[in-house]
Amino acid sequence: MLTHTFVHLPGLGPSTERRLWAAGILTWDDFLSAETPPLGSVKVPMWRDELLASRERLAAGDADYFGSRLPPAESWRLFFDFRDHLACVDIETDGTPRNEVTAVSLYDGRDTVRTYAHGRNLQDFAVDILEKKVLVTFNGRCFDAPVLRSHLGASLPKAHIDLRNVLTAIGIKGGLKKCEVHYGVDRGDLTGADGYFAVVLWREYVKTADPALMETLLAYNAADVLALPVLLAHAINDLLEQTPFAERYRLPIPAPGDNPHAPDPGVLRRLAWAFSRK
């Protein structure tokens, strides 16, 4: 999809991109080979140079180059060229103004979920994330990414698909759980749990050191990242309908991957009040 994309060029917005597509300029090659692109802009020579640079950066696998140039709502276009380098990430914190990180989950979008817990292996995340090229989060631009950088010193990809930005662009608003309900994502025993539940789990764990509490916290955190590829596929398919490329790129909707942790039934019963807080 990136080779059909022009909105990463300086000063070229969505309406101009649509004009190009309507005129049959569907790819970078079409633009570069056109004697006179149908724009009538003094920026055309500069855009040609930018597209030549884009070719080079895509061939080099430089996701950060495009991540720093695409508008946040258009970051979904990174998926097709970098789907093998995704880092779906979600964090939990202690609910205080310090935002102490209590758990992190990292999912490659296919089959591997890694979890990190405060007091165990939290610092390993900063090493493991270096393997990835594209960050996928929900509201991570405002929350998860700044906290990971400031608290763990993590060097995160500049290429960042924040699903809150992407979904807002198609009129789907609200928190992660509300968006999951919109698309029919089932959380099983964790249905109804929200971020406050994760805070309660951590506070109880600090008091008791009960491993069942930590296991439930990690199960909740992992459920967040397992939902991200499902929401991303739905969002991409909806957004593709606004382009000439829907038939070529439409995605099958994946099932959520397997959660490596299981919420403890006793913990869920004991803390049921935290599910239904208003």
N, C-alpha and C positions, 0 to 999 in steps of 0.2 A: 504493500500500500504506500510505502514511502516514495516510490518512484512515480506515483500519481499525485504526490503532494506538492503544493506550491506555497502553502500558508507559512512555511518556515522561512520564506524569503523576506528580507527586510522591506517593510512597507507594502506587502501584498496580503490582502485580507481575504476572508471567505467569499465575498461577493465576486471579487476578481478571479479567484480560483474557479468558481462556478462558471464564469464567463469563458474561461479557458476551456474547461471541459465541454461546454456547450458548443464551442467552436471546433471541437475535435482535437484540441491539445490535451491529450489524456496522460501523457508521460513526460518525464524530463527530456527524453530523446525527441519527442514531438516538438517541444519548445525549442530545443537547440538546433533542430534541423529546419525549422520554419524560417523562411526568408524574412518575414515580417509578422511576428506574433500579434494577434488582434487586440492590442492593448493601447497603443498610442501613448506610451509613457516614456519619459526620458530615462526611466530606470531599467529599461529592457537590457542594455548592455551590462549593467551591474548584475541583473538577475541571471544573465547567461553565465557570468563568471561564478556567481554563487552556485548555480546548478552544476557546473564543472567541479567545483569544490565538493559539492554534495555527493557526486558520483564517487570521488576519491574516498570521502569519509565513510560512505556506505560499504564500499569494497574493503575498507580497513576494519569494518565492524565497530565503528566508533559511535556507539549509542549516545554517549554524552553530547556529541556534536548536535545531534537532532533534538535531544532532550532539552538542551539549553535554548533552542530556537523555536520549538513548537509551542503554541499557546497551550496552557494546561488542559483546556477542554478538548484539544486535538491530540493529546499525548497517546491516545489509544492506537494511533497509527503506527506506533513503534512495535506493536505486538507481532505483526507478521514476519518481520525481519529478525526479531530478537526473541522469539517465543522459547528458544532453548536456553535463554539466559535470564529468565525471570526470577525475581526475589519477591514473593508475596510476604509482606511483613506486617505484624501487628504487635503492639506492646500493651502491657498492663502496668499500672503504677499504683503507689500506695494511697492515692487520694488526698495527699497533702499538697500544699503549695510548692514543696520541693520537687514533686513529681519523681520520687525515687522509683526506678524501674524494678518491678518485681518479677516480670516474666516477659519473654519475647518468643515469638514463633516465626520461623522462616520456612517457606514452602516454595518448591520449584515449579509449582503449577501442574505437576504430573504425578509424582509418586513419592517424593521424599519430604517429610516434615521434620525439621529440627527444632527442638525446644530448649530454652535457656532459662534458668531460674536464679533469682537472687540468692547468694550464699552457696551456689553450686558451680555453675559453669557460665555465668552471665557474660564474662569477658570474652568467651570464645566467639560470641556473635561478631565482634569487630573484626575477627580474622576470617570467619566464614563468609561474611558479606562481600569480601574482596573478590570472590569468585564470580560474582554476578554483575550484569550490565544494566538491567532495568528494574527499578523498584516499583512494586505494585502495592498500594495501600488504600485505605479509606480514611480520608481526612489527614493523611500523613504529612502533607506539606505544612499544615498548621501545627500538628501535634507530634506524631511519632518521630518524624525525621529530626526536628530540632532537639527533641529530648534525647534521641540516640546519639546525636553528635555531641551534645553538651555533657551528658552523663556518662556515656561509654566511650567517648572519643572516636566513634565509628566514622569511617570514611565511606559515605554512601554514594551510589550512582547519582549523577545529575539527571540522567534519564529517569523520569518518575511519572508513572501513570497513577494519578490520584483519582480513584473512582468517584469520590464526592464531586469533583469538578466535572468529570465525564458524564455522570448521571444527571447532574443539574442541567447540563446542556440539552438533555432530552426531556426535561420537566419532571424528573424523579428526584424528589427532595426528602430530607430527613436523615436520620442516623442509619448506621449499617443494618441494624435489625429490621428497621422499617423497609429498607430497600430489599432485604432478603425476603420479607413477607410478600412484597410486590411481585417478586419473581418465583415465589413458591419454594424457597430454600428451607428445608426441614432440619432443625437442630436437634431433633429427638428429645432426650431427657433434659437438654439445656434450653429448650424453648422457653422464652420468657425471661431468661437471665440477661442482665445488662452489665455495663461497666461497674455499677455499684456493687453488684454481686461479687465481682472479682476483687474489689476493695475489701469487702467483708471477709472473703476467703483469706486474703493475705493477713488481715488484722487478727483473725482467729489463729492462723498458722503461727504468727509471731508469738502469740500467747501460749500455744500448746505444743508446737512442733509436730503436730499430728500429720504424718505423711499423706493421709487420705485427703486432707485439705489442699496440700500442694498438688497432688494428682488431679484433683478436681479443678484447681486453678489452671493448670497446664492444659487440661482437656478443654476448658472454656476458651483459653487463648488460642489453641490450635484450631478450634471450630471457626474462629474469626478468619484465619488465613485460608482455611479450606473453602470458605464461601467466596473468596475474592475471584478466583478464575471463573466461577459460575456467573457471577454478576458481570464480570468483564466480557464474557462471551455474549451474554444477552445485550449488553450495552453496545458492543461492536456491531452486532446484527441490526440493532435499531438504527444506529448511526449510518451504517452502510446504505440503508434505504434512502438516505439523502444524497447519495453519490451515484454515478453510473456503474459502480463496481460491485453491487450487491450480489449478483449471481456468481461472480468470480471468487469472492472472498467470504461468503456466508459461512459461519462456523457451526459445527454441531455443539449442542450445549452439553458440557461435561457434567457427570455426577460428581458431587463432592468427594474428595479423596478420603482415605481411611485415617481416622484420628488415632495417633499413637498412644493416646491417654484416654482413660475412661472416668467419667464423674462417679464418685462414690455415692451409692444410693443413700447411705446413712447421712452423709454430709448434706445431700440434697433435701432430705426430710428435715434435718435439723435447721437448715437455713432457708427453708421455703419462704419465710417472710421477706427475704431479700429479693425474691423473684417478683413479688407483687407490690413493691413499694410504689407509692404515687408521688 
